[in-house]
Amino acid sequence: MVTPVKKVPIHLQSAQCRLLIKNGKVVNEDGIEQVDVYIEDARIKQMGNHLIIPGGTRVIDAAGKFILPGGVDANVHFQKPFAGVTESVDNFYRGTRAALIGGTTTIIDCVIPDDSEESLIDAFNKWKGWAEDKVCCDYALRVALPGGELTESKKQEMETLTGEEFGVNTFHLAMSGKAKMSDLDLIEAFQHCRTIGALAQVHPESGELIAREERSLLARGITGPEGFAMAHSELAEEEATMRATTLANQVGCPIYVGPVMSLLAAEIIQRKKRRGQVLFAETTPGALASTGEDYWNQCWRHAAGFVCAPPIRRGQHEALLQFACQGENDGFDCIASDHCTFNGKQKAFGKDDFTKIPTGVNGAESRMSVLWEKAVHSGKMDPTLFVALTSSIPAKLFNLYPSKGRIEVGADADVLIWDPESTYVISAKDHQLKVDFNILEGMICHGKADTVISQGRVSVDDGQIRVMQGAGRFLPLPPFAKHVYDKVTAKEEADNHFPTGVARTETDMAIMNGGDIPPPTPPKQDQAEPAPSQQQTTFDLRSHPDVPDFDSSARSSPQRSSVRVRAPPGGKSCGGFWKMGDSQFVLIQGGTVVNANESIRADVLVEDGIIRKVGENLSAPEGARVINAEGKMVMPGGIDTHTHCQMPFMGTQAVDDFYIGTKAALAGGTTMIIDFIIPQKGEKLADAYKKWKTWAEEKVCCDYSFHMAITHWDESVRKDMRLMSTEEYGINSFKMFMAYKDVFMLQDHEMLEVFKTCREIGAIGQVHAENGDVIEENQKRLLAMGITGPEGHPLSRPEEVEAEAVLRACVISNQVKCPLYVVHVMSKSAAEIIMTKRKEGAVIFGEPIAASLACNGTHYWHKCWRHAAAYVLSPPLREDEGTPDYLMDLLAQGHLQCTGTDNCTFNSSQKARGINDFTKIPNGVNGLEDRMSVIWEKGVWSGKMSPERFVDVTSTTAARIFNIYPQKGVIAPGSDADILVWDPDRTRTISAETHHHAVDFNIFEGMTVHGVAEVVLTNGKVVVENGEVNVTQGGKSSIFF
C-alpha cells in the first residue's frame, strides 16, 4: 500500500468523498467482470452487486462502459530545463491537468541534476519543490545519474534516496548526451542498483555514433530536422539496446529500456526476454501512431515539432504496435508518453543546427486514447492487456501495485469510467496542454475517459476538468519491487548465477607439482629465439559477389584498383620430392575437379608451379610426373584465414613456430596461411611487420600472408595503415580487439577511426568480438568467489558478451561503410547477428573455426585440470552442445562464409601459468592440421554441405575476400598449383601422438574423420604423399628420387 506523505488540501476536504459506480464492467489485467464499485475516503471499499451503501452517496451510471484503474504514465518530463536557456512549457500543473483529462491519474517524472557537481539529493529536493504546489494528481520521481565516474559519494546518495525519506527506486542512466556514461560506469551503476534493490532505466542511443553522424551531416549542409532523424539512426538505438541489456544481464541487474522506437531494438528486447533476462521496455503513443515521415516535411516548424529522442521511425508504427499487442512476456511492458514539450519559438533555437532543437513531444493527454484506438478499437488487443500496459504493469514495476493499477477492495480510488465508443479529434486547439503543437493532430480516437476519479474525487466529469494545483500527493517508491525482484531471484536460481568451481583432487591437479605432464615437445628444426611477450609490455572487394556496390572512389589512392596480395611475402616455395626425376610438369589424371561452382571429370596439367590446362584426356608432356587420381577429388589447396604461429602471448610464446605450423598445415591439406602481426602498444606497424616477417621468412613451408592488428590509436597509426596497404607490404586487412583490456583492446571511438581508414584505403576491418569491460568485471567477481580453474574462463566470457560485441562492431563499421570480417565466431547468438545483418544488406563476413565447428564447452568442467585448460581460447567454446552443429548448418547454408583455426598452441607446462588463476592461462588451441578433415567430416560426410561448398568455405571465399583470387582458391588455368588430391572415403583418427604440431595436446583427440589429403602440391611441387610430409624450412628445396 502507498502511504501519502502529504495531507489532502483543506480546499478539497469538504468535497464529496463517497461514490458508487453502477452497471459497468470492471476491467483488470486478469479479467473482466460486471460488478458495482463503492468508493469512500479515497479507497475502494466494496465491490459486488446489490451493495449496501450510506446515504448521500453520489451514484454514477456506467452502463455500456468500462471501469478501469487510472492510468500510470511511467515516463514524463514536466518543467524540464533544456540547455540552460529554456524549459519545457508544460509544467507540473499543466502537465498533470492534461494527464488527468486523458485518463492518467499517476505520473512518474525524472529528476535530472544540472551536472556531475550537483548533489542527487539537492536535485531531488529541487524537482520535488517544483512539483509540490502544482501537481493535480499523484506523482513519483525517478533520478537520473550524471555522466562521468560513479563516485562513492554518488553511490551513497543513491542508497539514501531509496530510503523511506525520499522513496526513489529507479535510476536513469544515459548512453548519449552530456550525461553519457562509459561502459565501466554503466556496469558499476548496474551493480549498485542491484545491490540497493533499484530498477535501472536506460535511454537506448549510442552517443558516439550519434555525435559522429551529427558532425558528418552538418558538414554536408544538412541542418534541418531531418538531420536529427538521420543522426539518431535506428542502428544507434539497436547497438545501445544490445549493449545496455548485455551489461545489465552480466551483473544480474533488472533493466528498464525506454523509450523503444525501432523494430531492431524491439527485436533485441524480445530475444533477450525469451532467453530469460529480467528486462522491461516501454514505447510511446507517437511511435505507435506516427509514420516517421514528418521530419522531411517542407514546413520547418512542423518537422521540428516531431523531434524527440530516439526519433519516431519511418514506417515502423504498425510493427511496433504488434510488439505492444504481444504483452509483457514477448513485447512491451508499458506505453508511456515521454512527454516533454517545447513551443515553436523554443524549437527554433535549432533553426540553423538540428543538434540545438529541444527534444521532446506531447503524449500525456492522449496516451490512453491513442492506444485504445490503434490496438483495442482495431481488434488487435483486448481491454485487459490495455489495462496492463497503461496501468497495472507500470504500477508493478515501480512498486505501487496493487494500490495503483488495479480495481479491487483496498486499492486507491483512482478510477476511470471509459466510454469505448466515444470519439474525439486530437488537436492543439483543444488540448489542455500549453504547447502550441500536437504530433497527433487530426487523429480521430475511439475511446475516452468520460469520468476520471483521482484520490476518490471526481476530477473529470463529462469532459469537464475539476482540479486545483497542489491536490496531488507524492508517492514514495519502495525498493525491491516484488514484480521485478521475484524475477531476478528466479533467474538467479535457474541460471545458478552464483556458480561454484570444479572440485579437483590433488591427483586432478597433478600439474601443480609437475605431475605427469611432459615438457614442451622440441621441434625437429631450430626454432627462433622467443619473442618478447605482449603481456610484459604495459583487396579489391569489387570482385566479391557479396559486395556488388563497393565504392572504390572513396579511396585516397585512386591510381590503385586494389590492395592486392599479388605475391604473398615469405618463402613462396617449399621443399618437395619427386619419384620420376626433377620435372617441371605434373599431370593429375582421372580425378574429379571440385571448385566452388561446379565439379567436373577432368585432368589437371601443372607447369612451373602454375596450372596450365584443365580438361579431359590431357596428354602428359615428356618427363612429367603423373599422379593417378582415379576415384579421388582434385581441389584447390586450403587457405587458413586465421593463425598465430610463434605468437608471443601472456608471458610465453606459441610452440608451433612458422616451420612447425606450416608443416602441420600442409599435412592436413592447407597450402596457405594468413597469420596475424600483433604490434605491442606504441610499436610502429612497419617495425612489427619486419619482426614478424623475419620470424616467418626462413621457416615457412607454404605460401603465407599477414593481417595486421591495431592495438592502439593515434594519427600516426592512420599513416602507418596507409603504408601497410602499399605493394611493398601487401596488407589489406586490419584487426581490432574488443577484449584483452589494457593489452590489445580498442575503445569504440578508436575502432571507428580504424574502420574509417580501412574504408579509405580499400581494406577490410576485422574484429575479435567480446566486451572487454564486462569480461574484466566478471573475472574479478569469479576470482573473488574462489573460482580459479579453467571453468572460470567461459563463465567470465558468456555467449551474450560475444553477441553484444558483434552487433556493436556491425553498427560501428556500417557508419563508415567499411566491410567487416568477424573472426572466430563461437556462438549461436553471434552467428545469428551476422546472418541478420547480412540479410539487411551489411557487408559482413563470419568466420567459424575448426574448434567451434567440432567441439563444445563441456570440456572446461573436466576433472582433469590439464584437459580443461587445453581448451581455453577466446571467445571460449560454448557449453551448449548443439552449437557446433548449428554453426555448421549456417556455414553450409551460406550464412557464415569461410573457416580458419585460430591455431595458437601452448603446451601443458605453459598453460599451467594459470594453475591458480584462470585469467593467466595462455589462450589458444590447435587446428591447422585437422581443419580440412574436421570440416569434411562434420559438413560433407554428415550430409550438411556439398563438396563444392566445402571448397568454397575452406579456400575460395577466403581467396576472394583477401583478394588473391583466382591466384588461389580455384583449379583453373593460370592459378597457382596449390592442389589437393582428396580421398573422400579414407579415414584417420586424430591424436596428439601422431599429429605434426609441437603441442602436447589435441582438442580433437580420438575423433575419427573421413576425408584425407592423399597428395598435396604447393606451387606445383608434391610435398605430401602416402602419409609422408617432405618439406624443408624456407625456400630451400630438398629433392627425393
TIVO-146561 format. One record per residue (C-alpha): z, y, x; residue in one letter. Coordinates in steps of 0.001 Angstrom, whole numbers, padded with zeros to 6 digits, always signed. Example, Ala and Ser with C-alpha at 12.3 -4.5 7.8 and 13.67 -1.06 7.14 Angstrom:
residues 2
+007800-004500+012300a +007140-001060+013670s 
This chain:
residues 1041
+000000+000000+000000m -000737+003535+001157v +002219+005907+001450t +001167+009525+000975p +002611+012000+003384v +002378+014954+001021k +003707+015514-002493k +001358+016252-005356v +000927+020057-005515p +003056+021870-008102i -000006+023242-009868h -001001+019660-010769l +002381+018252-011739q +002049+019279-015354s -001374+017679-015672a -001920+014670-017847q -000851+011524-015906c -001348+008718-018470r -004820+007369-019157l -006227+004346-020976l -009804+003298-020295i -011107+001034-023054k -014151-001143-023743n -015604-001006-020236g -016494-003746-017758k -014263-003713-014672v -016296-004394-011533v -014627-005547-008347n -016288-007065-005312e -015427-010565-006529d -016379-010332-010192g -016842-008506-013488i -014519-008712-016500e -014184-006925-019835q -010645-005502-019798v -008894-002235-020510d -007179-000295-017737v -003985+001712-018156y -003070+004362-015565i +000286+006052-015106e +001772+008116-012265d -001372+007782-010134a -001266+003954-010247r -002976+001290-012253i -000091-000022-014362k -001701-002534-016720q -004961-004389-017177m -005951-006545-020109g -006810-006453-023780n -004633-005128-026614h -002371-003263-024206l +000818-001628-025479i +000933+001891-024098i +003121+005024-024542p +002214+007706-026999g +000397+010759-025779g -001860+008709-023516t -005403+010004-023230r -007910+007322-024234v -011333+007226-022615i -014004+005080-024237d -016110+003307-021561a -018250+001253-023929a -021526+000260-022278g -020270+001468-018920k -018693+000038-015782f -015203+000744-014490i -015421+000840-010674l -012987+001577-007856p -013536+005045-006429g -015935+005199-003518g -014718+005237+000087v -017053+007148+002429d -016257+005890+005919a -018221+008482+007871n -018250+012209+007143v -018171+015325+009304h -016917+018282+007301f -016459+021615+009043q -017712+020110+012330k -018193+022576+015236p -021595+022468+016919f -022362+023548+020481a -019696+026253+020351g -021938+028502+018234v -021578+027307+014657t -020041+024691+012403e -021275+022557+009542s -021393+024580+006317v -019684+022059+004057d -016018+022468+004885n -013289+020146+003633f -013211+021843+000226y -016949+021938-000434r -017454+018514+001059g -014734+016682-000840t -015605+018511-004063r -019196+017247-003737a -017974+013771-002825a -015866+013580-005976l -018663+014528-008322i -020736+011753-006791g -018001+009149-007277g -016317+009133-003843t -012541+009516-004025t -011616+008875-000374t -013320+010197+002778i -012751+009389+006442i -013617+012251+008776d -013808+012245+012573c -011684+014307+014961v -013826+015424+017920i -011971+017020+020863p -013638+020097+022342d -013832+018470+025765d -012080+016000+028028s -009334+018553+028716e -008186+018844+025111e -005375+016527+024112s -006309+013943+021495l -003127+014784+019622i -003869+018514+019724d -007373+017869+018419a -005963+015653+015661f -003497+018315+014568n -006220+020966+014584k -008521+018869+012396w -005714+017944+010044k -004801+021607+009760g -008358+022452+008715w -008287+019750+006059a -004770+020056+004705e -005183+023045+002402d -008779+022337+001399k -009340+018679+000572v -009801+017768-003090c -009493+014003-002623c -007600+011604-000386d -008685+011569+003254y -008037+009915+006604a -009094+010638+010163l -010742+008752+012989r -010561+010145+016528v -013460+010406+018974a -012763+009838+022649l -014129+012436+025068p -016575+011408+027764g -015550+010582+031288g -012798+008391+032613e -010355+006922+030145l -007165+008042+031860t -003730+006548+031382e -002659+009682+029523s -005551+009258+027072k -004591+005624+026580k -001031+006651+025834q -002276+009202+023324e -004387+006546+021640m -001337+004348+021300e +000716+007238+019949t -001962+008089+017399l -001813+004560+015970t +001853+005063+015141g +003178+005976+011704e +003418+009674+012533e -000349+010028+012898f -001899+006942+011305g -005161+006530+013225v -006630+003030+013549n -010222+003774+014597t -011587+005413+017733f -015146+006639+018056h -016960+006016+021345l -020116+007906+022263a -023060+006460+024186m -025025+009720+024240s -024395+013450+024327g -021721+015311+026250k -019074+012719+025343a -021173+009806+026634k -019092+007056+028218m -020177+004803+031072s -020197+001053+030576d -016985+000724+032575l -015280+003348+030428d -016572+001651+027292l -015166-001669+028464i -011812-000085+029184e -011804+001652+025797a -012676-001591+024020f -009900-003409+025858q -007365-000771+024884h -008495-000702+021251c -007988-004458+021163r -004502-004100+022647t -003317-001469+020156i -004954-003092+017119g -007599-000438+016581a -011214-000680+015492l -013760+000682+017978a -016638+002599+016447q -019802+003397+018385v -022718+005704+017789h -025577+003492+018985p -028003+005531+021072e -028766+005310+024788s -028083+008750+026235g -030019+008202+029456e -033174+007091+027688l -032965+009967+025213i -032446+012551+027966a -035478+011307+029859r -037681+011408+026773e -036440+014891+025896e -037471+016195+029317r -040830+014480+029117s -041643+015726+025614l -040616+019308+026301l -042691+019293+029482a -045674+018234+027366r -045105+021136+024990g -043626+019118+022121i -040819+021345+020878t -040670+020724+017116g -038511+018360+015052p -040983+015535+015613e -039907+015623+019258g -036374+014780+018185f -037527+011636+016376a -039692+010646+019348m -036914+011184+021905a -034319+009347+019834h -036524+006258+019720s -035835+003011+017959e -035694+001346+021381l -032891+003699+022463a -030919+002663+019375e -031707-001019+019870e -030633-001016+023525e -027373+000806+022816a -026553-001521+019920t -027092-004572+022100m -025082-003135+024989r -022141-001915+022901a -021804-005131+020913t -022002-007197+024099t -019359-005169+025927l -017023-005301+022939a -017504-009010+022423n -016731-009793+026037q -013257-008303+025713v -012651-009569+022173g -012626-006139+020558c -013775-005663+016943p -016578-003115+016776i -017991-000908+014027y -021580+000243+014665v -022961+003180+012805g -024976+004644+011543p -027604+001932+011983v -031001+003457+011280m -033533+000969+012673s -034693-002518+011911l -034386-003534+015577l -030718-002535+015680a -030085-004229+012327a -031614-007465+013595e -029317-007448+016635i -026317-006995+014355i -027461-009843+012144q -027914-012195+015114r -024526-011275+016537k -022796-011783+013197k -024390-015188+012804r -023029-016127+016221r -019536-015214+015121g -018933-011810+016654q -016371-009620+014897v -018814-006873+014096l -019241-004369+011285f -022097-001984+010579a -022976+000906+008318e -026181+002588+007276t -026801+005744+005290t -028423+006712+001985p -031020+008675+003956g -032039+005552+005860a -032417+003641+002574l -034277+006315+000611a -036379+008376+003053s -039632+007330+004692t -039080+008995+008057g -042359+010921+007804e -040669+014279+007225d -040235+015057+010937y -044003+015591+011047w -044055+017913+008036n -046044+021122+008599q -043063+023192+007448c -040662+023524+010403w -037687+024206+008105r -038416+021104+006065h -038823+018912+009156a -035679+020278+010798a -033712+019614+007619g -034033+015878+008320f -032837+015988+011936v -029945+013566+012311c -028932+011101+015000a -030093+008413+015078p -033093+009732+013136p -034488+008226+009956i -037146+005697+010992r -040713+005724+009836r -041397+003181+007120g -038191+001170+007561q -036269+002104+004413h -037291-000988+002469e -036416-003358+005315a -033028-001706+005792l -032409-001962+002065l -032984-005708+002323q -030307-005876+005010f -027932-003965+002736a -028595-006428-000067c -027573-009369+002145q -023942-008276+002242g -021367-008189+004991e -021918-011658+006444n -025600-011136+007161d -026259-007436+006708g -024411-004151+006418f -020727-003775+005605d -020753-000196+004370c -023018+002502+003068i -021606+005743+004481a -023125+009197+004292s -022670+010520+007861d -022578+013839+006019h -022881+016820+008381c -024797+019798+007002t -026343+022918+008507f -028321+025622+006719n -031860+026583+007602g -030697+029510+009742k -028436+027214+011736q -031162+024620+012194k -033323+027464+013540a -031195+027538+016695f -033683+024914+017847g -036913+026528+016653k -038305+026527+020217d -036494+023457+021502d -035756+020440+019316f -032785+019465+021501t -030947+022532+020152k -031423+021744+016453i -027984+020990+014933p -027989+017332+013935t -026883+016253+010504g -027923+015805+006876v -026303+015635+003467n -025284+012475+001622g -021647+012626+000499a -022529+013659-003064e -025498+011376-003666s -024451+008316-001616r -023436+006122-004535m -026236+007080-006908s -028887+006544-004239v -027660+003022-003519l -027430+002219-007232w -030981+003466-007801e -032530+001721-004806k -030599-001531-004997a -028928-002174-008351v -031318-000498-010787h -034249-002102-008927s -032693-005549-009354g -032128-006234-005660k -028319-006055-005753m -025643-006881-008321d -022831-004420-009171p -020201-006465-007307t -021994-006034-003974l -022477-002357-004781f -018695-002020-005107v -018164-003965-001889a -020476-001706+000158l -019352+001607-001281t -015640+000957-001654s -013980-002413-001052s -015204-003278+002451i -014620+000186+003947p -011140+000125+002402a -010503-003219+004082k -011906-002121+007448l -009646+000908+007592f -006603-000948+006212n -006475+000857+002883l -007080-002224+000730y -006018-003021-001985p -004539+000430-002641s -008096+001640-002339k -011286-000246-003065g -010079-002350-005969r -009251-002133-009680i -006005-004080-010006e -002424-003519-011067v -000567-001572-008401g -003657-000048-006831a -004155+003687-006533d -005723+005107-009670a -008995+006137-008032d -011357+005012-010762v -014935+005711-011828l -016478+005304-015243i -020031+004608-014220w -022970+005013-016551d -025715+002702-015207p -028437+004283-017332e -027621+007963-016942s -030299+009729-014910t -030435+012899-012889y -032711+014534-010350v -031283+015332-006931i -031883+018939-005928s -030436+021564-003614a -030431+023934-006588k -027931+021841-008494d -025821+020056-005922h -022207+021003-005216q -022838+021447-001504l -023099+024734+000326k -026064+023601+002408v -029418+025045+001292d -031447+021859+001710f -031261+018318+000383n -033081+015486+002143i -033264+013577-001155l -034856+016489-003025e -036630+015409-006203g -035365+011832-006215m -034633+010520-009718i -031479+008395-009819c -030307+005996-012481h -026557+005525-012325g -023970+008238-012240k -020192+008731-012355a -019577+010205-015797d -015843+010337-015227t -014022+010360-011896v -010282+009760-011732i -008595+010647-008451s -004863+010095-007920q -004613+009224-011611g -006033+012537-012817r -009455+013246-014227v -011337+015198-011586s -014823+014902-013064v -015359+014766-016808d -018858+014630-018322d -020306+016157-015194g -017750+018978-015045q -015554+019052-011952i -011876+019969-012218r -010251+020179-008802v -008112+022501-006753m -008114+022958-003000q -005369+021002-001281g -004980+018390-004003a -005967+015582-001644g -003478+013532+000361r -003645+012474+003987f -003704+008691+004272l -002293+007103+007432p -004371+004123+008576l -002115+001361+009971p -003422-000609+012988p -004278-004303+012989f -006223-004170+009732a -005973-007620+008179k -009660-007844+007284h -010548-007063+010885v -007898-008818+012930y -007838-012032+010900d -011463-012383+012026k -010504-011594+015621v -007816-014300+015593t -010142-016845+014008a -012832-016137+016583k -010416-016454+019483e -009227-019798+018157e -012788-021025+017595a -014063-019797+020965d -010975-020703+022959n -011012-017069+024007h -008193-017755+026455f -009662-020721+028357p -007898-022769+030976t -009340-024025+034208g -010240-027601+035030v -007212-029527+036301a -008399-031090+039536r -006293-033515+041578t -005838-033391+045339e -008478-036090+045584t -010842-033999+043492d -010114-031056+045766m -010515-033032+048978a -012852-030330+050148i -009820-028131+050790m -008947-030161+053858n -012424-031148+054851g -012282-034362+052822g -015397-036462+052923d -017826-033558+052824i -020331-033720+055637p -021185-030743+057801p -024461-028930+057194p -027476-031120+057915t -029072-029935+061173p -032740-029038+060840p -035368-031057+062668k -036613-027876+064295q -034738-024982+065808d -033514-022501+063231q -033405-018757+063680a -030175-017032+064616e -028115-016361+061493p -028902-013001+059972a -026104-010573+059125p -024533-011151+055723s -025184-008753+052872q -021552-009134+051860q -020407-007941+055273q -022128-004574+054760t -020405-002353+052438t -051640-006055+041614f -054144-005214+039688d -052827-006054+036264l -056130-005354+034505r -057255-008836+035436s -054416-010369+033484h -055007-011262+029837p -051521-010086+028864d -052270-006528+029971v -055515-005508+028288p -054601-001833+028121d -053109-001271+031564f -053968+002264+032585d -054809+002489+036265s -055362+006221+036019s -051623+006772+036319a -051548+005534+039902r -051072+008010+042709s -053716+006256+044820s -056826+006159+042631p -059007+005075+045501q -057373+001640+045420r -058151-000512+042436s -055097-002660+043015s -052311-003659+045295v -053853-006994+046154r -052294-009513+048497v -055652-010433+049999r -054199-012437+052868a -050510-013122+052405p -048724-012354+055659p -047463-015120+057918g -048677-018464+059207g -051511-018944+056797k -052361-022422+058009s -050091-025240+058973c -050382-028454+060876g -052492-031210+059411g -053576-034724+060114f -056917-036488+059866w -057831-040109+059779k -061581-039634+060283m -061776-037143+063091g -061470-033388+063204d -063897-032392+060465s -064234-029090+058645q -065293-030853+055457f -063169-032649+052880v -064649-034267+049769l -062339-035285+046943i -064176-037767+044770q -063716-039372+041369g -060840-037314+040055g -060281-035151+037000t -060218-031493+037966v -057496-029745+035961v -057499-025975+035654n -055547-023797+033241a -058511-023509+030878n -060043-026999+030999e -060138-030449+032561s -063445-031945+033775i -064512-035017+035661r -065759-033611+038984a -065765-033884+042751d -064488-031073+044981v -066032-030155+048324l -063978-028194+050832v -065304-026446+053903e -063339-024303+056368d -060348-024093+054077g -062393-022864+051109i -063594-024726+048025i -067408-024677+048230r -068511-026829+045312k -067092-028371+042167v -069348-030812+040340g -070313-034360+039636e -071640-036778+042213n -071353-034443+045197l -072585-035832+048488s -070291-035949+051475a -071553-033967+054473p -071717-035818+057757e -068278-036322+059229g -066462-035219+056061a -063086-036621+055213r -063430-038356+051820v -060431-038734+049537i -060638-041142+046621n -059033-039536+043559a -060083-042144+041030e -057579-042170+038151g -055865-039080+039539k -055847-035375+038724m -057083-032702+041110v -055120-029485+040629m -054572-026136+042340p -051501-026170+044569g -048284-024898+043037g -047067-021343+043538i -043294-020889+043551d -042688-017325+042459t -039019-017220+043398h -037498-018461+046653t -034770-017352+049051h -035378-019132+052340c -032926-018344+055125q -031250-015715+052951m -028037-014067+054209p -025617-014029+051285f -021898-013899+050590m -020885-014190+054212g -023173-017072+055122t -026868-017996+055164q -029025-020361+053118a -029560-023608+055040v -033213-024013+054047d -034972-021719+056506d -038674-020894+056217f -039682-024086+058004y -037488-026491+056067i -038090-024675+052800g -041872-024608+053016t -041989-028200+054289k -039992-029290+051232a -042306-027214+049045a -045387-028981+050383l -043783-032386+049907a -043496-031617+046202g -046922-030040+045711g -046191-026323+046143t -048640-024719+048567t -047493-021109+048383m -044123-019414+048023i -043191-015827+047256i -039862-015048+048905d -037598-012019+048480f -036874-009376+051067i -033414-008027+050249i -032506-004936+052281p -028938-004035+052974q -027799-000886+051201k -029274+002083+053024g -031691-000032+055083e -035291+001172+055267k -037657-001099+053382l -040027-001304+056346a -037204-002422+058631d -036134-005116+056192a -039765-006209+055840y -040193-006625+059580k -036954-008566+059870k -037865-010977+057045w -041416-011386+058302k -040130-012207+061774t -037910-014936+060354w -040852-016386+058438a -043785-015876+060794e -043204-018680+063241e -041788-021153+060747k -043786-021263+057542v -045878-024337+056828c -047782-022893+053874c -049042-019560+052634d -046408-017112+051577y -045858-013564+050427s -042941-011313+049603f -041307-009477+046742h -039141-006518+047785m -035682-005908+046333a -034468-002340+045809i -030732-002305+046460t -030119+001447+046486h -031935+004537+045310w -032840+007945+046632d -036123+009771+047066e -036723+008116+050444s -036880+004757+048662v -039702+006040+046472r -041682+006904+049600k -040894+003515+051100d -042109+001753+047963m -045412+003581+048209r -045695+002480+051826l -044890-001128+050953m -047743-001184+048423s -050377-000403+051060t -052588-003123+052514e -050552-003092+055719e -047574-004566+053880y -049075-006019+050694g -046040-005828+048385i -046849-005486+044696n -043538-006388+043053s -040089-004841+043366f -036881-006457+042175k -033781-004771+040797m -030384-006405+040440f -028399-005580+037315m -025493-007634+038718a -023723-008102+042082y -021888-004836+041687k -021326-002830+044880d -023675-005166+046750v -027133-005082+045156f -026667-003628+041672m -028533-000521+040491l -027456+001768+037674q -029734+002323+034681d -030965+005726+035835h -031821+004248+039227e -033715+001404+037593m -035667+003932+035586l -036792+005630+038798e -037843+002300+040313v -039831+001425+037193f -041494+004851+037277k -042525+004318+040873t -043778+000805+040163c -045920+002197+037360r -047268+004893+039662e -048331+002502+042444i -049530-000313+040194g -046674-002694+040962a -044539-004979+038815i -040859-004314+038194g -038654-007400+038382q -035042-007734+037249v -032138-010062+037807h -030739-009591+034317a -026946-009731+033987e -024489-006971+033126n -022617-006438+036369g -019853-004309+034869d -018958-006959+032309v -019068-009709+034923i -016657-007830+037177e -014179-007338+034329e -014469-010979+033264n -013903-012157+036825q -010726-010101+037117k -009453-011420+033796r -010166-015062+034599l -008632-014930+038073l -005540-013274+036609a -005310-016220+034203m -005339-018633+037145g -008902-019871+036613i -010245-020161+040152t -012595-023169+040024g -016384-023292+039505p -015904-023285+035729e -014870-019635+036099g -018419-018807+037145h -020098-019476+033755p -017052-018167+031886l -017463-014823+033640s -021238-014702+033087r -021810-015887+029484p -025200-016037+027803e -024626-012776+025979e -024286-010912+029277v -027732-012125+030344e -029332-011335+026983a -027939-007785+026908e -029343-007051+030358a -032756-008496+029474v -033035-006221+026453l -031834-003208+028436r -034448-003878+031124a -037142-004219+028442c -036215-000887+026916v -035946+000999+030217i -039220-000375+031611s -041005+000342+028350n -040030+004016+028568q -042374+004420+031529v -044870+001713+030504k -044057-000405+033538c -044803-004157+033360p -041603-006177+033565l -041002-009593+035092y -037653-011228+034278v -036680-013704+036971v -034738-016921+036328h -034491-016938+032537v -031478-019179+031937m -030540-018916+028265s -031903-019210+024753k -030857-015661+023901s -032596-014125+026895a -035755-016114+026203a -035740-015065+022546e -035620-011400+023524i -038584-011838+025867i -040521-013647+023159m -039726-010944+020602t -040651-008080+022911k -043954-009707+023825r -044767-010030+020116k -044006-006322+019766e -046580-005604+022453g -044408-005103+025516a -045884-006167+028856v -043191-008589+029938i -043199-011936+031704f -040433-014534+031650g -039756-016979+034469e -037571-020014+033792p -036749-022044+036869i -036674-025766+037524a -032885-025798+037198a -032836-024131+033765s -035594-026462+032532l -033829-029671+033535a -030066-029094+033912c -027247-027748+031759n -023929-026102+032489g -021629-029017+031724t -021528-029724+035467h -019250-026732+036053y -016435-028658+034359w -016879-031744+036572h -013619-033036+038013k -015101-033045+041499c -014964-029505+042902w -017841-030209+045288r -020066-031416+042458h -019207-028470+040198a -019676-025878+042943a -023089-027269+043849a -024455-025999+040531y -023211-022430+040964v -026120-019996+040681l -026609-016744+038821s -027206-016467+035973p -025466-019819+035526p -026749-022893+033767l -025750-022884+030104r -023231-025262+028592e -025449-025667+025525d -027140-028963+026319e -030145-028009+024194g -031055-025053+026398t -033412-026875+028837p -035480-028368+026004d -035587-025026+024215y -036812-023192+027303l -039392-025898+027943m -040648-025533+024376d -041100-021784+024857l -042806-022339+028204l -045186-024877+026672a -045978-022543+023757q -046736-019563+025999g -043649-017500+025138h -042484-017863+028754l -045120-017540+031422q -044527-019145+034794c -041964-021048+036826t -040046-020595+040045g -036995-022238+041569t -034652-019539+042896d -034279-022008+045798n -031301-020743+047783c -029336-023628+049231t -025831-023826+050666f -024063-026927+051910n -020721-028034+050546s -018874-026565+053508s -020460-023192+052715q -019727-023463+049003k -016099-024116+049989a -015757-020443+050910r -014835-020119+047231g -012393-023028+047035i -009614-020759+045756n -011778-018086+044139d -014977-018909+042241f -016319-015391+042894t -016692-016324+046571k -018768-019481+046033i -022236-018754+047500p -024711-018726+044619n -027785-020932+044796g -029353-024348+044217v -032351-026351+045351n -035665-026771+043547g -038577-026102+045911l -039448-029739+046451e -038826-031006+042934d -040139-028189+040720r -043587-029664+040070m -042388-033178+039264s -039478-031943+037141v -041777-029769+035023i -044295-032592+034675w -041533-034971+033573e -039835-032576+031148k -043021-030892+029967g -046094-033102+030198v -044624-036593+030229w -042393-035684+027272s -045448-034556+025308g -044475-030871+025082k -047337-029476+027161m -050824-030408+028296s -051864-030900+031928p -053800-027642+031630e -050684-025755+030573r -048822-027392+033455f -051342-025903+035890v -051020-022549+034170d -047217-022351+034423v -046934-023763+037935t -049858-021951+039572s -052483-019967+037656t -050358-017432+035792t -048373-016693+038947a -051608-016080+040818a -052799-013734+038087r -049558-011777+037790i -049199-011261+041528f -052900-010508+041997n -054015-013409+044169i -056273-014980+041544y -058836-016515+041968p -057995-016869+045657q -055100-019009+044469k -054322-020784+041221g -057678-022389+040400v -060036-025120+041566i -063265-023134+041784a -065953-022307+044393p -064662-019560+046687g -060973-020244+046097s -058567-021305+048830d -058459-025055+049261a -054822-025429+048239d -055250-028652+046321i -053143-031468+044922l -054279-034978+044179v -051747-035691+041460w -050768-039125+040262d -049553-038550+036695p -048026-042001+036264d -046349-042588+039592r -042568-042267+039588t -039909-041335+042089r -036158-040918+041905t -034813-037629+043205i -031986-037861+045749s -030359-035785+048460a -030698-038819+050717e -034488-038640+050643t -035376-035005+049979h -036741-032718+052707h -034173-029938+052218h -031380-029235+054691a -028825-029000+051875v -026443-031946+051336d -026653-031991+047530f -029434-032139+044963n -028832-030840+041437i -031456-033302+040105f -029731-036270+041773e -030715-039592+040179g -033433-038147+037921m -036483-040390+037733t -039626-038333+037326v -043219-039173+036510h -045864-037201+038352g -046126-037122+042124v -048313-035174+044545a -050044-038093+046289e -052163-035882+048554v -051578-032202+049335v -054072-029896+051032l -053203-026418+052166t -056047-024239+053412n -058266-027304+053446g -056036-029482+055610k -054237-032606+054457v -050510-032173+055009v -049063-034761+052611v -050384-038276+052174e -048818-041664+051476n -045407-040053+051178g -045555-038537+054663e -045323-034833+055375v -047069-033850+058582n -046608-030198+059452v -045544-028011+062330t -043929-024624+062259q -046142-021590+062019g -049840-021633+062825g -049965-024430+065405k -051970-027478+064396s -050897-030997+065077s -053756-033432+064745i -053277-037080+063957f -056017-039735+064077f 
